[in-house]
Amino acid sequence: MMHLVADSIPPMETLAEAAEAHARHDHGTAIGLDNVAAADRILHAESGRLDPERLESLAACYGAWLGRVAVRQWNARWVGLFEPSAPRLRLGGVLLSPIDAVRRRLTDPSAPSLSAILRQLESWARPDPAASADNREAWDRLAADPRFAGAIDPSGDPAAALDEWLRAEGVRGKSVLCLGAGGGRQGPLFSAAGAKVTVVDFSERQLDHDRKAGLQTVCASIDDLRALAPASFDLVVQPVSACYVPDVERVYAEVARVIQPGGLYIVQHKQPANLQAADDLRIAQPSVEGAALPPSTAAHREPGTVEYLHGLDALLGGLCRAGFVIEDVVEPPRADALAPAGSPGHRAWFLPPYLKIKARRR
């Protein structure tokens, strides 16, 4: 039987093999995906003769074995191997500790069995299908809503209306991708400021506003930019839109492909905590990366859409992993301490709604 070394964590595969060896040598049985009940019986038998060292050893080995089943069966991934707490699995956006789950099984007879845990893991690994069609239909409807679409006022200096980061960068003469930005607001503004603009959106009706302004448009999801050539843009500007796709890192990978080295990427997201919170500001949704949020009529949610939750690991870390260097991060000011309770300004006083990121392609 293998024991945990106090100041290091042995490879998880080695621990899993130790669990299988323990099952064979000490209990005369094999354990596997088709014989999980045998592992449960072993844990039940061992629970009556535990000392602290044996408890931790069994929890580590059988937890690693349980994790290996999830890795092989559902492409789960070990994370946190060098943290002071037990390693976690990431599965379908969910973080869980199989080692802690086995420890609870050893010490609490009412804790879920390994078979029940595997059924739960399977449900996380096979979530409901993505709701891209529902979102496309919702944004087609919202194309007639002046809150979300419609021509900009052509009067005045267009450069003065640009984001301060873009004013400093300059857009005149540059190739700009407005990503997830149909609706006739972003693209025409950049065009008026002298940029060569392409607008990508998955709603044809939203893109109709941009076509009327004479802009080049591509109807596509923001996580599938195969219609665009590699390294073809100096700037990518993306208003809030990643919440409508389940995998934000796919979006980042596509942007990294179509932007030139040294190109600027400005992207805005909804804050994860704001999406997790109910109208009364209680956190009502668990932090599950890529999880579809239940329908809502709240003012901070667009009507009829399906939104997906993305945490800071994906929003910030994913950007770095995709090949970008983050130069600045701000929370656009939306709070109003004088606003009445229940209003968007009052809510933003407690939960900033947005996160805006300035990043540079390496």
C-alpha positions in Angstrom: 0.0 0.0 0.0 1.4 3.4 -1.0 1.4 6.3 1.4 1.3 10.0 0.7 4.7 11.8 1.2 4.2 14.7 3.5 5.8 17.4 1.3 4.9 16.2 -2.2 2.1 14.5 -4.2 3.0 11.4 -6.1 1.8 11.2 -9.7 -1.9 10.5 -9.8 -1.5 7.5 -12.1 0.9 5.9 -9.6 -1.7 6.4 -6.8 -4.4 4.9 -8.9 -2.3 1.8 -9.7 -1.7 1.5 -5.9 -5.4 1.4 -5.3 -5.8 -1.4 -7.9 -2.9 -3.3 -6.2 -4.4 -2.9 -2.8 -7.7 -4.2 -4.1 -6.1 -7.3 -5.5 -3.6 -8.1 -2.7 -5.6 -7.1 0.3 -9.2 -7.9 -0.8 -8.7 -10.4 -3.7 -10.7 -8.4 -6.2 -10.3 -6.3 -9.3 -11.8 -2.8 -9.5 -12.7 -1.0 -12.7 -15.5 0.9 -14.4 -17.6 -2.3 -14.7 -16.9 -3.1 -11.0 -17.2 0.1 -9.1 -19.3 -1.7 -6.5 -16.3 -3.7 -5.5 -14.4 -0.5 -4.7 -17.3 0.6 -2.6 -17.2 -2.7 -0.7 -13.5 -2.3 -0.1 -14.0 1.2 1.3 -16.8 0.0 3.6 -14.6 -2.9 4.9 -11.6 -0.5 5.4 -13.7 2.1 7.2 -13.8 -0.1 10.4 -10.1 -0.2 10.8 -8.8 3.2 10.0 -6.0 5.1 11.6 -5.2 8.6 10.4 -2.3 7.5 8.2 -4.2 4.7 6.6 -7.2 7.0 6.0 -5.2 9.5 4.1 -3.4 6.8 2.1 -6.7 5.1 1.1 -8.3 8.5 0.3 -5.4 9.5 -1.9 -5.1 6.2 -3.8 -8.8 5.5 -4.3 -9.5 9.1 -5.0 -6.8 9.1 -7.7 -8.3 5.9 -9.1 -11.8 7.5 -9.2 -10.3 10.5 -10.9 -8.5 8.3 -13.5 -11.9 6.8 -14.4 -13.2 10.3 -15.0 -10.1 11.2 -17.0 -10.4 8.1 -19.3 -14.2 8.1 -19.6 -15.0 11.8 -19.9 -11.8 13.6 -20.6 -11.7 15.2 -17.2 -8.4 17.0 -16.3 -6.4 17.2 -13.1 -5.8 20.7 -11.8 -4.3 22.1 -8.6 -1.6 19.4 -8.3 0.8 21.8 -6.6 -1.8 23.5 -4.3 -1.8 22.8 -0.5 -5.2 21.3 -0.7 -6.2 18.0 -2.5 -6.0 18.1 -6.3 -9.1 18.8 -8.2 -10.7 17.4 -11.4 -12.2 19.8 -13.9 -15.0 18.1 -15.7 -17.6 19.9 -17.9 -16.6 23.2 -16.1 -17.2 21.7 -12.6 -14.3 21.5 -10.1 -14.4 18.5 -7.7 -12.1 16.6 -5.4 -12.4 12.8 -5.8 -9.9 12.4 -3.0 -12.1 14.3 -0.5 -15.1 12.4 -1.8 -13.4 9.1 -1.0 -12.4 10.4 2.4 -16.0 11.3 3.2 -17.0 7.8 2.0 -14.5 6.2 4.4 -15.6 8.2 7.4 -19.4 8.8 6.8 -21.6 5.8 5.9 -24.3 8.2 4.6 -21.9 9.9 2.1 -22.6 9.2 -1.6 -21.3 5.8 -3.0 -18.7 5.7 -5.7 -21.3 4.6 -8.1 -23.5 7.6 -7.3 -20.5 9.9 -7.6 -19.7 8.5 -11.1 -23.4 9.0 -12.2 -23.1 12.6 -11.1 -19.8 13.0 -13.0 -21.4 11.6 -16.1 -24.2 14.2 -15.9 -21.6 17.0 -15.6 -19.6 15.6 -18.5 -22.6 15.5 -20.8 -24.5 18.8 -20.4 -27.5 19.9 -22.3 -26.7 20.8 -26.0 -25.5 24.3 -26.7 -28.3 26.7 -27.3 -26.8 28.6 -30.2 -29.9 28.4 -32.3 -32.0 29.8 -29.5 -29.5 32.7 -29.1 -29.5 33.4 -32.8 -33.3 33.6 -32.8 -33.3 35.8 -29.7 -30.8 38.3 -31.3 -32.7 38.3 -34.5 -35.7 39.5 -32.5 -33.6 42.1 -30.6 -32.4 43.6 -33.9 -35.6 45.7 -33.9 -35.1 46.8 -30.3 -33.4 50.3 -30.1 -31.7 49.3 -26.9 -29.5 46.8 -28.8 -29.4 47.9 -32.4 -29.8 50.8 -34.7 -27.9 53.4 -36.6 -25.5 55.8 -34.7 -25.7 59.6 -34.9 -23.4 60.5 -37.7 -22.8 64.1 -36.4 -19.7 65.1 -34.5 -16.2 63.7 -34.4 -16.3 59.9 -34.6 -12.9 59.6 -33.1 -14.1 61.4 -30.0 -16.6 58.6 -29.4 -14.0 55.9 -29.4 -12.9 54.0 -26.4 -9.9 55.8 -24.8 -7.7 52.8 -25.4 -8.6 52.9 -29.1 -8.1 56.7 -29.3 -4.6 56.2 -28.0 -3.9 53.3 -30.4 -5.5 55.0 -33.4 -7.8 53.3 -35.9 -7.5 55.3 -39.1 -6.2 53.1 -41.9 -6.3 50.0 -39.8 -8.1 46.7 -40.4 -10.6 46.3 -37.6 -12.7 43.3 -36.7 -15.9 44.1 -34.8 -16.6 40.7 -33.2 -20.0 39.8 -32.1 -20.9 43.4 -32.8 -23.8 43.4 -35.3 -26.4 46.0 -34.9 -25.0 49.1 -36.6 -23.4 50.6 -33.5 -19.7 49.6 -33.4 -18.8 49.0 -37.0 -20.2 52.2 -38.5 -18.4 54.2 -35.8 -15.0 52.7 -36.6 -15.6 53.1 -40.3 -16.4 56.8 -39.8 -13.2 57.1 -37.8 -11.2 55.9 -40.9 -10.9 52.1 -40.2 -11.4 49.3 -42.7 -14.1 47.4 -40.9 -15.4 43.8 -40.9 -18.4 42.9 -38.6 -18.9 39.3 -37.5 -22.2 38.3 -35.8 -24.4 35.2 -35.8 -27.6 37.2 -36.4 -28.3 38.1 -40.0 -30.9 40.7 -38.8 -28.3 42.4 -36.6 -25.9 42.4 -39.5 -28.5 44.1 -41.7 -27.9 47.3 -39.8 -24.2 47.1 -40.7 -24.9 46.2 -44.3 -27.0 49.4 -44.7 -23.9 51.3 -43.6 -21.9 49.7 -46.4 -19.7 47.5 -44.2 -18.3 44.1 -44.9 -20.1 41.5 -42.8 -19.7 37.8 -42.0 -22.5 35.8 -40.4 -20.7 33.4 -38.1 -20.4 32.5 -34.4 -17.7 34.2 -32.5 -16.0 30.9 -31.7 -15.8 29.8 -35.4 -13.9 32.4 -37.6 -12.8 30.0 -40.3 -14.1 32.5 -43.0 -11.4 35.0 -42.0 -7.8 34.8 -43.0 -5.0 34.3 -40.5 -3.3 37.5 -39.2 -5.7 39.7 -41.2 -6.6 42.3 -38.5 -4.7 45.0 -36.7 -7.4 45.5 -34.1 -10.2 43.2 -32.7 -13.0 44.9 -30.7 -15.5 42.7 -29.0 -18.4 44.0 -27.0 -20.2 41.7 -24.5 -20.9 38.5 -26.5 -18.8 35.6 -25.1 -21.5 34.9 -22.6 -23.6 33.5 -25.5 -21.1 30.7 -26.2 -20.1 27.9 -23.8 -16.4 28.0 -24.4 -14.7 31.4 -24.2 -11.2 29.9 -24.8 -12.3 28.8 -28.3 -13.2 32.4 -29.0 -9.8 33.5 -27.8 -8.1 30.9 -29.9 -9.9 32.2 -33.0 -9.1 35.8 -32.3 -5.4 34.8 -31.7 -5.4 33.3 -35.2 -6.9 36.2 -37.1 -5.1 39.1 -35.4 -1.6 40.1 -36.4 1.3 39.8 -33.9 1.3 42.9 -31.9 -2.3 43.5 -32.7 -4.6 45.0 -30.0 -7.6 43.1 -28.7 -10.2 44.9 -26.6 -12.9 42.7 -25.2 -15.7 43.3 -22.7 -17.4 40.6 -20.6 -20.1 40.3 -18.1 -18.7 39.9 -14.6 -19.2 36.3 -13.5 -20.5 37.2 -10.0 -23.0 39.5 -11.5 -24.4 36.6 -13.6 -24.4 34.3 -10.6 -26.4 36.7 -8.5 -30.2 36.8 -8.3 -32.2 40.0 -8.3 -31.8 40.3 -4.5 -28.0 40.1 -5.0 -27.6 36.6 -3.4 -25.3 34.3 -5.2 -27.8 31.9 -6.6 -25.7 29.9 -9.2 -22.6 27.9 -8.6 -19.3 28.7 -10.3 -19.3 26.2 -13.1 -17.3 27.2 -16.1 -19.4 27.1 -19.3 -22.6 26.3 -17.5 -25.8 27.5 -19.1 -27.7 29.8 -16.8 -31.4 29.4 -16.2 -33.7 31.8 -18.1 -34.2 35.1 -16.4 -36.2 38.3 -16.9 -33.7 40.4 -14.9 -32.7 43.7 -16.3 -29.0 42.7 -16.5 -29.9 39.7 -18.7 -31.0 40.0 -22.4 -34.5 38.7 -22.9 -34.8 35.3 -24.5 -31.1 34.5 -24.6 -29.2 31.6 -23.1 -26.1 32.8 -21.3 -23.1 30.8 -20.2 -21.1 31.5 -17.1 -17.3 32.1 -17.5 -15.0 32.6 -14.5 -11.9 34.7 -14.2 -9.7 31.7 -14.9 -11.2 31.5 -18.4 -11.7 35.2 -19.0 -8.2 36.3 -17.9 -6.1 33.2 -17.7 -7.6 31.9 -21.0 -6.5 35.1 -22.7 -2.9 34.7 -21.6 -2.9 31.0 -22.6 -4.1 32.0 -26.1 -1.0 34.1 -26.6 -2.1 37.5 -25.4 -0.4 39.8 -22.9 -2.9 41.7 -20.8 -2.0 45.4 -20.6 -5.0 46.7 -18.6 -8.2 45.7 -17.0 -11.0 48.0 -15.9 -14.6 47.7 -14.6 -16.6 50.3 -16.6 -18.3 52.6 -14.1 -22.0 51.8 -13.9 -22.7 52.2 -10.2 -24.9 55.0 -8.8 -25.0 55.3 -5.0 -28.0 57.6 -5.3 -30.0 55.2 -7.5 -33.1 53.6 -6.0 -32.9 50.0 -4.8 -33.5 47.5 -7.5 -32.3 49.7 -10.3 -29.3 48.8 -12.5 -27.2 51.6 -11.0 -28.0 50.4 -7.4 -27.1 46.8 -8.4 -23.8 47.9 -9.9 -22.9 49.6 -6.7 -22.6 46.1 -5.2 -21.8 44.1 -8.3 -19.9 45.8 -11.1 -21.6 44.4 -14.2 -18.7 44.4 -16.7 -15.1 43.7 -17.2 -13.1 45.3 -20.0 -9.7 43.9 -21.0 -7.0 45.4 -23.1 -4.6 42.7 -24.5 -1.8 42.5 -27.0 -1.1 39.5 -29.3 2.5 38.3 -28.6 
